[in-house]
Amino acid sequence: MSTEQQQPIGEITEVTEAAEAGAETTEGAPVAPTVPPAPAAPPVPTVQPAPAVKKDRRVLRAVLRWTAAVVVFAAAGAGTAYGITRMERTDVPGLATETDGRWEYPPIVQPPLPSGSPRPFDKANSSNSHYADLRALLLPAPKGAKADKALDGEDGWLARKDFLAVYEDKDDQDAIGQLLTDQGLRHVAARGWTTADGTHTRIYLLQFDTARVVDSLQENNFTGYDAPQFALKGASEVHIDEAFPEKAEVENVRHYAYGEAKPYGAEQVREAYLVSGDVLGLVVQSRKGAAAAVPFQQTVVLQSQLLG
């Protein structure tokens, strides 16, 4: 079955001033005066305006290349999200600056769709289903990180019991397992890594039949106004992350971010539930001492953009 070409996240196609400069009209170009009539002397031809300099296509492409720091939102009407993947970029709306410890990710692309399949939030997709391979929607690990092989699963699919193990209480694990069965869980895909500073990241994507199912699970079972309804291991006391920047919202993706309150104990845990159509996501970061805010925010935003 043929697939659509992969589309880079963040390719900006707006016309720049540099491009506009190469398209100036030639109206009003000066015309040289004609020589006064003289016997047997032909009139002096008018001077033609110099042709506009053709812009080098490589320069134009360079002007239009995605600058990772300019946006964290989806482009209006384009259906493709833009992200932050390079640490040397300058200010990011909603996040901090290049010196704040954000991670460097490899190039991130939207995965291909089966031929003829709509994107999750196209008008033709009433169930807001993700037709791309769920495993391809997982955020890749940043450069230099060590992969968490325990989350590889079988052929990229994580067993349900391995997802449930992220929760602290055995009764909660049983209750969540029953919820997933009752609501028709289709797949669980996961990825994890540990960076050089000891931050351990885990991302879980759970796919259901429709967006309505995911909305119900989020509202009635998983998230709460001040704290999630089920405690993760090592994070029995967490509260809403009020420091998470509002400008980091991604169109068509809702996030519910929480952070472990002091005293942290051996490590601090940060977590966020993501809701995007038929996919419920969970991002977890932990680190001995304290887990930095910016890498957590960056990871949540980038994963949201892949889903949006």
C-alpha positions as CSV (number, residue, x, y, z in Angstrom):
1,M,0.0,0.0,0.0
2,S,1.5,3.4,-1.0
3,T,2.1,6.0,1.6
4,E,2.3,9.8,1.6
5,Q,5.8,11.4,1.7
6,Q,7.1,12.1,5.1
7,Q,6.6,15.8,6.0
8,P,9.2,17.6,8.2
9,I,7.8,19.1,11.3
10,G,8.3,22.8,11.1
11,E,8.8,23.6,7.4
12,I,7.6,27.2,7.1
13,T,6.2,28.1,3.7
14,E,5.3,31.8,4.4
15,V,6.7,34.3,1.9
16,T,9.6,36.3,3.2
17,E,10.7,39.8,2.5
18,A,13.7,38.3,0.8
19,A,11.5,36.5,-1.7
20,E,9.3,39.5,-2.2
21,A,12.4,41.6,-3.1
22,G,13.0,39.4,-6.1
23,A,9.5,39.9,-7.5
24,E,9.4,43.7,-7.9
25,T,7.4,45.0,-10.9
26,T,9.1,46.6,-13.8
27,E,6.5,49.2,-14.3
28,G,7.8,52.8,-14.3
29,A,11.3,51.9,-15.5
30,P,13.1,55.0,-16.9
31,V,13.0,55.5,-20.7
32,A,15.9,57.2,-22.4
33,P,14.8,60.3,-24.4
34,T,14.9,60.0,-28.2
35,V,17.4,62.1,-30.2
36,P,15.8,65.1,-32.0
37,P,14.9,64.3,-35.6
38,A,17.7,64.7,-38.1
39,P,17.9,63.8,-41.7
40,A,18.7,60.1,-42.4
41,A,19.2,59.5,-38.7
42,P,17.1,56.8,-37.1
43,P,15.6,57.4,-33.6
44,V,17.5,56.3,-30.7
45,P,15.9,53.1,-29.2
46,T,14.4,53.3,-25.8
47,V,16.4,51.9,-22.9
48,Q,15.0,48.6,-21.6
49,P,15.0,48.1,-17.8
50,A,17.4,45.6,-16.5
51,P,15.9,42.3,-15.7
52,A,15.3,41.5,-12.1
53,V,18.0,39.4,-10.6
54,K,16.9,35.9,-10.3
55,K,17.1,34.7,-6.7
56,D,19.3,31.7,-6.1
57,R,16.9,28.8,-5.2
58,R,19.3,27.7,-2.5
59,V,19.2,31.1,-0.9
60,L,15.4,31.1,-1.0
61,R,15.3,27.7,0.5
62,A,17.6,28.8,3.2
63,V,15.4,31.8,4.0
64,L,12.3,29.5,4.2
65,R,14.0,26.8,6.3
66,W,12.3,26.0,9.5
67,T,13.7,28.0,12.4
68,A,12.9,25.8,15.4
69,A,12.6,28.6,17.9
70,V,9.8,30.6,16.3
71,V,6.8,28.5,17.0
72,V,5.4,25.8,19.1
73,F,1.9,25.9,17.7
74,A,0.4,24.1,14.7
75,A,0.3,26.3,11.6
76,A,-3.1,27.6,10.9
77,G,-4.9,25.4,8.4
78,A,-1.8,23.4,7.5
79,G,-2.4,20.5,9.9
80,T,1.3,20.1,10.6
81,A,3.0,21.0,13.8
82,Y,6.2,22.9,14.3
83,G,8.8,22.1,17.0
84,I,11.9,22.8,18.8
85,T,14.7,20.4,18.1
86,R,18.0,22.3,18.2
87,M,19.5,23.8,21.4
88,E,21.3,26.7,19.7
89,R,18.1,28.3,18.6
90,T,17.0,31.5,20.4
91,D,13.9,32.3,22.4
92,V,11.0,29.8,22.2
93,P,7.5,31.2,22.8
94,G,6.4,29.7,26.1
95,L,9.7,28.2,27.0
96,A,13.0,29.7,28.0
97,T,16.2,30.4,26.2
98,E,18.9,28.4,24.5
99,T,21.0,28.3,27.6
100,D,18.4,26.7,29.9
101,G,19.4,23.1,29.3
102,R,16.9,22.0,26.7
103,W,17.9,18.9,24.8
104,E,18.9,18.5,21.2
105,Y,16.7,16.2,19.3
106,P,17.3,14.7,15.8
107,P,15.1,15.9,12.9
108,I,11.5,15.1,13.6
109,V,9.1,14.2,10.8
110,Q,5.4,13.4,10.6
111,P,5.1,9.7,9.9
112,P,3.5,8.7,6.6
113,L,-0.2,7.9,6.2
114,P,-1.7,5.0,4.4
115,S,-2.7,6.1,0.9
116,G,-6.0,8.0,1.0
117,S,-6.2,8.2,4.8
118,P,-7.0,11.6,6.4
119,R,-5.0,13.2,9.2
120,P,-6.5,12.9,12.6
121,F,-8.2,16.4,12.6
122,D,-9.2,16.7,9.0
123,K,-12.9,17.4,8.5
124,A,-13.3,14.0,6.8
125,N,-12.0,12.2,10.0
126,S,-15.0,12.4,12.3
127,S,-13.6,10.0,14.8
128,N,-10.2,11.9,15.0
129,S,-8.4,8.6,14.4
130,H,-4.6,8.5,13.9
131,Y,-4.1,6.3,10.8
132,A,-0.3,6.6,11.0
133,D,1.5,3.8,12.8
134,L,1.3,4.5,16.5
135,R,4.9,3.4,17.0
136,A,6.0,6.1,14.5
137,L,4.2,8.8,16.5
138,L,6.6,8.3,19.5
139,L,9.1,11.1,20.0
140,P,12.7,10.0,19.3
141,A,15.3,10.2,22.0
142,P,17.5,13.3,22.2
143,K,21.1,13.0,21.0
144,G,23.4,11.3,23.4
145,A,20.6,9.6,25.4
146,K,20.7,5.9,26.4
147,A,17.6,4.0,25.2
148,D,15.4,2.2,27.8
149,K,15.2,-1.3,26.2
150,A,12.6,-2.4,28.7
151,L,10.0,-0.3,26.8
152,D,10.8,-1.8,23.4
153,G,8.1,-4.5,23.9
154,E,7.5,-7.1,21.2
155,D,7.8,-5.7,17.7
156,G,7.5,-2.2,19.2
157,W,4.2,-3.0,21.1
158,L,4.3,-2.8,24.9
159,A,2.4,-5.4,26.9
160,R,-0.5,-4.0,28.9
161,K,1.0,-5.3,32.2
162,D,4.2,-3.3,31.5
163,F,2.3,-0.1,31.1
164,L,0.3,-0.8,34.3
165,A,3.5,-1.2,36.2
166,V,4.1,2.5,36.0
167,Y,1.4,3.0,38.7
168,E,2.2,2.6,42.4
169,D,-0.8,0.8,43.9
170,K,-1.7,-2.7,42.9
171,D,-5.4,-1.9,43.3
172,D,-5.0,1.0,40.9
173,Q,-3.2,-1.2,38.4
174,D,-6.2,-3.6,38.5
175,A,-8.7,-0.8,38.1
176,I,-6.9,0.8,35.2
177,G,-6.4,-2.6,33.5
178,Q,-10.2,-3.2,33.7
179,L,-10.8,0.3,32.3
180,L,-8.6,-0.3,29.4
181,T,-10.4,-3.6,28.7
182,D,-13.8,-2.0,29.0
183,Q,-12.9,0.9,26.7
184,G,-11.4,-1.3,24.0
185,L,-7.7,-0.5,24.2
186,R,-6.1,-1.4,20.8
187,H,-2.4,-0.8,21.3
188,V,0.3,0.5,23.6
189,A,3.5,1.9,22.2
190,A,6.3,3.2,24.4
191,R,9.8,4.7,24.3
192,G,12.2,5.7,27.1
193,W,15.7,7.0,27.6
194,T,18.1,8.4,30.1
195,T,20.2,11.5,29.4
196,A,23.7,12.2,30.7
197,D,22.4,14.2,33.7
198,G,20.4,11.1,34.9
199,T,17.0,12.3,33.8
200,H,14.8,9.2,32.9
201,T,12.1,9.8,30.4
202,R,9.2,7.4,29.5
203,I,6.5,8.1,26.9
204,Y,3.4,5.9,26.6
205,L,0.8,6.1,23.8
206,L,-2.5,4.3,24.2
207,Q,-4.8,4.0,21.2
208,F,-8.5,3.5,21.3
209,D,-11.3,3.3,18.7
210,T,-12.5,7.0,18.9
211,A,-11.7,10.3,20.4
212,R,-14.9,10.1,22.4
213,V,-13.5,7.2,24.4
214,V,-10.2,9.0,25.1
215,D,-12.1,12.2,26.2
216,S,-14.1,10.1,28.6
217,L,-11.1,8.4,30.1
218,Q,-9.2,11.6,30.6
219,E,-12.1,13.5,32.2
220,N,-13.6,10.7,34.3
221,N,-10.6,8.5,35.2
222,F,-7.1,9.8,34.8
223,T,-6.8,13.6,35.3
224,G,-8.0,15.9,38.1
225,Y,-8.0,19.6,38.6
226,D,-5.1,19.6,41.1
227,A,-3.7,16.0,40.8
228,P,-4.1,12.9,38.7
229,Q,-6.5,10.3,39.9
230,F,-3.9,7.5,40.0
231,A,-0.4,7.9,41.6
232,L,2.7,6.8,39.6
233,K,5.5,4.9,41.3
234,G,7.6,7.3,43.4
235,A,5.1,10.2,43.0
236,S,2.4,9.8,45.6
237,E,2.1,13.6,46.1
238,V,1.9,15.6,42.9
239,H,0.0,18.7,41.9
240,I,-0.9,20.7,38.8
241,D,2.2,22.2,37.2
242,E,1.2,25.9,37.3
243,A,4.6,26.9,35.8
244,F,3.9,25.1,32.5
245,P,3.8,27.9,29.9
246,E,0.3,28.6,28.4
247,K,1.9,29.6,25.1
248,A,3.3,26.0,24.8
249,E,-0.2,24.7,24.0
250,V,-0.4,22.7,20.8
251,E,-3.5,22.9,18.6
252,N,-5.7,19.8,18.8
253,V,-3.7,18.3,21.8
254,R,-4.6,18.9,25.4
255,H,-2.1,18.3,28.1
256,Y,-2.4,18.0,31.9
257,A,0.9,18.5,33.5
258,Y,1.8,17.7,37.1
259,G,4.9,17.9,39.3
260,E,5.8,16.1,42.5
261,A,5.7,18.5,45.5
262,K,8.6,18.9,48.0
263,P,10.0,17.1,49.7
264,Y,10.8,14.9,46.7
265,G,12.5,12.0,48.5
266,A,15.2,10.3,46.4
267,E,14.0,11.8,43.1
268,Q,11.4,14.2,41.7
269,V,8.8,13.0,39.2
270,R,7.1,15.1,36.6
271,E,4.2,13.7,34.5
272,A,1.7,14.8,31.8
273,Y,-1.3,13.2,30.2
274,L,-1.9,14.1,26.6
275,V,-5.2,13.9,24.8
276,S,-5.2,13.8,21.0
277,G,-8.1,12.2,19.1
278,D,-8.1,8.5,19.7
279,V,-4.7,8.6,21.5
280,L,-4.1,9.0,25.2
281,G,-0.5,9.8,26.0
282,L,1.5,9.8,29.3
283,V,4.9,11.5,29.6
284,V,7.0,10.8,32.7
285,Q,10.3,12.3,33.7
286,S,12.2,11.6,36.9
287,R,15.6,12.5,38.2
288,K,17.6,12.1,41.5
289,G,17.3,15.3,43.4
290,A,15.1,17.3,41.1
291,A,13.8,17.0,37.5
292,A,14.5,20.1,35.4
293,A,11.4,21.9,34.1
294,V,12.5,22.9,30.7
295,P,13.4,19.4,29.3
296,F,10.1,18.2,30.6
297,Q,8.2,21.0,28.9
298,Q,10.2,20.5,25.7
299,T,9.4,16.8,25.6
300,V,5.7,17.4,26.2
301,V,5.5,20.0,23.5
302,L,7.4,17.9,20.9
303,Q,5.4,14.8,21.6
304,S,2.2,16.8,21.4
305,Q,3.2,18.2,18.0
306,L,3.7,14.7,16.6
307,L,0.2,13.8,17.7
308,G,-1.5,17.0,16.6
